[in-house]
Amino acid sequence: LVGRELLPNAVALNSIIFNLARIVGPMVAGISIAVVGTASTFFINAATFLPVIAGLLMMRSGELLPAPPAQAAPLWQQVREGLRYALETPPVFRVMLLMAFIGTFGYNFSVVLPLLARYVLGVQSVGFGGLSAAMGVGSILAALALAYRRQAGEGQLLLGAVAFGALLVLLGASHWLLLTVVVLVLLGFAGVVFTTTANTRLQLLSPPHLRGRVLSLYVLLFLGSTPIGGQLLGLTADKLGVPVAVMAFGMIALLGVGLGFFHRSAVTASDHLPADN
């Protein structure tokens, strides 16, 4: 849809829309269920897809920037080519490594927030909604900041990952509602910095004919690993308690960030070694 120079801005704006919907959507759904019932709310939700479809049909194809089509090859060969590129390109591999750890052990908020609200903070549905909104506020603030900066450096990626893991540990340690709300705002901020920067970097680093395959791996690690992590978090919380489980998962996420730093240092050091005659 946009050129390389506008890509960081476009990804950040997309994040704003996504996180704004995450705040407004549940609130509207709650009101709708109370007024017209659950079944009618689902029908209304289905109807909201019609403007989206209309918007897609109204797009001017002549202004798009399509990537050149990949050479015809068997599916398994195309998948292998994408995997090889992701594994053999150090900056891309580091993004995937960080996303594997943070996606699995960090992005489990659909499990974390209800557990914290009920078993740690002792709040009801209104308090739970406030916790969700706090995280959404942080996410929108981060997206606005990134849209203004229009940068996607690796330092920004690693900083967002470190902050995310550390804040997740602090979230598990907090037993006070106000502190938890503050941590969730910061956690939402750090999470969007990390995911938006990761998405942007992959699109900028990948050659056009491999971009779709590389991004599919990113989505697999981002969305596909989360249900696995949620199951593991629930089991851990059942055995060790919610605070310990959240802190442990935050530490594992930080371990993944540490591996990313180690890989970066190792690759940099090898680049400075004298050539072998």
Secondary structure, 3 states (H helix, E strand, C coil): CCCHHHHHHHHHHHHHHHHHHHHHHHHHHHHHHHHHCHHHHHHHHHHCHHHHHHHHHCCCHHHCCCCCCCCCCCHHHHHHHHHHHHHHCHHHHHHHHHHHHHHHHCCCHHHHHHHHHHHHCCCCHHHHHHHHHHHHHHHHHHHHHHHHHCCCCHHHHHHHHHHHHHHHHHHHHCCCHHHHHHHHHHHHHHHHHHHHHHHHHHHHHCCHHHHHHHHHHHHHHHHHCHHHHHHHHHHHHHHHCHHHHHHHHHHHHHHHHHHHHHHHHHHHHHHCCCCCC
